[in-house]
């Protein structure tokens, strides 16, 4: 845990992403965001980082978002009761955008659902992570196994050169279609890439 002190308040304990130590070693300025100590900029500065990402590619740690695995034969059918999309029909290696809805059909939050072929990998927003995970556990926890994966890093590679940057370090083929993904070996680490 890290702490951040606000002028007249007592220090607030912050969670750390799996990449916290790397950010600090690279000189990142860490700030509180969604309960985590997150890098806001590196020594080159925000403008250079922004312009580089717009012209080439930038890698962002979004590990503060929630990652959940849903396991079991009934996982897709169970999740489909909570979102107004066809979860059962998501083919292996494909991803779908969805919304958690309440009993009246109102939107609680948005999420991404990826079918790995053996389980569903769900990503929820950082600000609503605890509520979204509780929603899953309350409503479908008896129908499938829910594994919260706070131990995993989640990275967003963005910019026009993102695919080329990924290809430069990937051992196997990179998924090339929108809302598709697969497993890649990157620096000896098995990664799920969408």
N, C-alpha and C positions, 0 to 999 in steps of 0.2 A: 504494500500500500504506500501511496505517496500522500503528502498533505499539502494543501494550499491554504494560506492564511489570508483572509479578507480583513481589511483595516480594523474594523471594530468587532469582528466576529472571531470566534475560536476557530482553529484550523479544522478544515473539512477533510476527512479521509477519502482518498480517491483510489479507485481500482486501477490496475495496470493491465494493459494488453500484453499478450505474449512477446511483443516486440519492444516493450518499454526500454529495456537496457540498451538495445541497438539504437533507438532514437537518441537516448542520452549520450551514448558514445559518439554519435555523429554530430553532436552539438545542437540538437533540436531544442527549441524553446517550448517547454511543456505548459499546457494550460488545462483548466478543468473543462470538460465537455461531457454531458450526459453521465456524470458520475465517474468519469475516467480521467486520468492524466493523459492528454493527447498532444501530439506535436502540432504546433501552429505554424512554425517555420523553422528553416535551417539557416546556417550562416550566410548563404548567398542572398537571402531575403525573399519576401513574398512575391515581389514583382518579377524577379528573375525566374523563380519557380513557376509562376503563373505563365509567363511568356514561353518558357521551355515546354511546359505541358501543352500549350496551345499550338506550338510549332512542331513538337516531337512527341514526347510522352512523359507522364509523371506517374509515380507509384504512391498510392495513399493507403495508410493503415486505417481500415474501417472495422477493426477487430472489436470495437465497442458494440457493434451491432450483435444481435443474438443469432446464434447458429444452433439449430435443433435438428436432430435426426429422428425420424419416425420409422420404427421397425415393426414388422409383422404383416401377416397376410391381409389384415383389415385396415392397414394404415391409410391407404388412399381413400377408401370408402368412408372411413371415420373423418378424415380431414375435410372431405367434400361436404360434410354436414355443417361445417363452420364457414365455408367460403362459397360464393356464388359462381364458381367456375368448375369445369370438368377436370377434376383431379385424377379420376380413374383413367381417363384417356390420355394422360401425359405419357408419351412414349419414353422409354429408357434413353437417356442422353439429351432429353429436352427439358425445358424450363417454362414456367408460366407465372405471370404476375397475377396476384389475387388480393382480395380484401377480406379481412375478418369482419363479420357483421354480427350485430346483436340480435336478440329475438324479434325486434321490430324491423329488422332490415337495415338499420343505421350502420354506418361505417365506424368500426373501432380502430382499425389500423390497416396498413397495406403490408404485403409480404411477397417474397419470391419462393416458389416451390420448384425444386429440381429433382427429377427422378433419376437416381443413380443406376437403376436396374435391380438393386437389392434393397434399397431403402429410399425414403424421401428426405432430401436435405432442404430444410426451411430456413430462410433468413428473414429476421424481423428487425424493425427499427430499434435503435438504441434507446430512444426516449421512452418507448413503451415496452421494452424488452421484458421486464418483470411481469407486467400485466398480460402480455401476449403469451408468455410461457405458462402463467397461471391459467389462462383461458384454455390453452391446449390440455393441460393436466386435468382441469376440472371437467371439461366436456368430452375428451376422448382418451384420457389416461387409462381407462379400463378396457379400451379396445385395441390399443397398440402400445408399444414401448416407446417412451419419450426420453431421448438422451440429449441433455443440454451440453453443448460443446464449447464451454468457455476456454478450454485448453487449446483451441485452434485459432490461428491467426486468420484474418480475412483482409485481403488486399484488393484494391481497385486500381487497375492499370488503365489510364485514360489518355486520350490524345490521338492525333492522326497516325502517329508512329507506334501505337500500342501493339498492334499485331506483329510488326517487324521486331520490336523489342522482345516480345515473348518468343518468337521463332528463333531469335539469336541464342536463347538459353535453354530452349526445350529440346529434350532428347527425342520425343515422338511428335506426331502430328498435332497441330493446334486446331481446335474446333473453328470452323470458318463461317458458320451460319448463325444468324440472330437467334437468341433464346435456345442455343444448343451448348453442350459442354461435354466434358469427359475428363479422364485422369491423365495427367502429364507428369513426367519425371523432370523436376527442376532442381538442379544442384544436388542431385541424389535424394530429393524429397518427393514423395508421392503427393501430388496436389490435385484437387478438384478444380477445374477451370471452366467457367461459363462465359 
